[in-house]
Amino acid sequence: MNGTIAHRQDLSPQAWSSRNCTILYTDVAGFSMPHRTASDREAVRLSLYELLRDALEESGVSWAACYHEDRGDGVLVIVPPEIPTLAVADPFLTILAAALRRYNRRAGAAVAIRMRVALHAGLVSRDAEGLNGDAIIHTARMLDAPPLREALNSTDAHLAFMTSAHVFDTAISGDFGLLDPGSFTEVDFQVKESRITAWMCLPNSKAFVPEPPPPSPPGDGGTHFHGQVHVSGDLVVGTKAAPGT
C-alpha cells in the first residue's frame, strides 16, 4: 500500500481507547500502474473517498463521526463503538458494490477502480499519533491476503471483500439483511507471521476458479480453501458453506 499521510480527527481518548470498534480497510488495486497519470491518481482518490463516504452515509453511518486515515491508494476507516458492526457489513457492502459497478461503467480505464475491502472489529487504542491495536493489524493482514488478491486479479470483479471469522459469525452468518451468507467462502492463509481464517466474497464477479494449492509441508504458509471451490452464479463459493445455508 502506498503513502502514510494521515487525516486524524479530534477524537477523545476516553471515547475510543480500549473499546470495540468496527474497522474498515480499503485499497485500490493497480493504483500505481504506469497507465495512470498523476492527475488520474488524483481523480481515483477523490472518487474512492466519495464512494466510501456515500456508501457509509447511505448505510446510516456518519462519515464525519468516523476516524479515517489516508493511505495513498486506500483508506483506513474506524467506526465509532456506538455503531454496530452489522451496519457497516450490511447494507454497506451491497451499496458500495453497486456504486462501484456504476462508476466503472462510466469511467475510462485510467480512472477505473477495482477495490479490495477488509472488515473486522476489535479493541482499539489511542496515542498521540492516532489509533492503533492488534485489531487494526489483523484487518491490514486481511487486506493483503493472497486469496483476496488472487480473486481480484483473476476475475472481472470490481470489488473483493474479506471479513474476519468473528465478524462473519456475529454479523453476517445469521442472514439478517441483504448479504447472503452462502455467497462467502472460508479461506485460511498466511500473511507474514499471522495465520488467519477469514471469509470472502466477490460481488458482481462472473468467474473465479482458483488452482488448488499443492500440499504444503507442516509449518509452511500458503492459501487453503475449505472444500472444493467452484463458481456458482456470480460469486465464489465452496463446498464448505456458511452455517444455516
Residue, then its C-alpha position, 0 to 999 in steps of 0.5 A: m500500500n502506498g503513502t502514510i499521510a494521515h487525516r486524524q480527527d479530534l477524537s477523545p481518548q476516553a471515547w475510543s481507547s480500549r473499546n470495540c470498534t468496527i474497522l474498515y480497510t480499503d485499497v485500490a488495486g493497480f493504483s500505481m500502474p504506469h497507465r495512470t497519470a498523476s492527475d488520474r491518481e488524483a481523480v481515483r482518490l477523490s472518487l474512492y473517498e466519495l464512494l466510501r463516504d456515500a456508501l457509509e452515509e447511505s448505510g446510516v453511518s456518519w462519515a464525519a463521526c468516523y476516524h479515517e486515515d489516508r493511505g495513498d491508494g486506500v483508506l483506513v476507516i474506524v467506526p465509532p463503538e456506538i455503531p454496530t458492526l452489522a451496519v457497516a457489513d450490511p447494507f454497506l457492502t451491497i451499496l458500495a458494490a453497486a456504486l462501484r459497478r456504476y462508476n466503472r461503467r462510466a469511467g475510462a480505464a485510467v480512472a477505473i477502480r477495482m477495490r479490495v475491502a477488509l472488515h473486522a472489529g476489535l479493541v482499539s487504542r489511542d496515542a498521540e499519533g492516532l489509533n492503533g491495536d492488534a485489531i487494526i493489524h489483523t484487518a491490514r493482514m486481511l487486506d493483503a491476503p493472497p486469496l483476496r488478491e488472487a480473486l481480484n486479479s483473476t476475475d472481472a470483479h470490481l470489488a473483493f471483500m474479506t471479513s474476519a471469522h468473528v465478524f462473519d459469525t456475529a454479523i453476517s452468518g445469521d442472514f439478517g439483511l441483504l448479504d447472503p451468507g452462502s455467497f462467502t467462502e472460508v479461506d485460511f492463509q498466511v500473511k507474514e507471521s499471522r495465520i488467519t481464517a477469514w471469509m470472502c466474497l466477490p460481488n458482481s464477479k462472473a468467474f473465479v476458479p482458483e488452482p488448488p494449492p499443492p500440499s504444503p509441508p507442516g509449518d509452511g504458509g500458503t492459501h487453503f480453501h475449505g472444500q472444493v471451490h467452484v463458481s456458482g452464479d456470480l460469486v465464489v463459493g465452496t463446498k464448505a458453506a456458511p452455517g444455516t445455508 
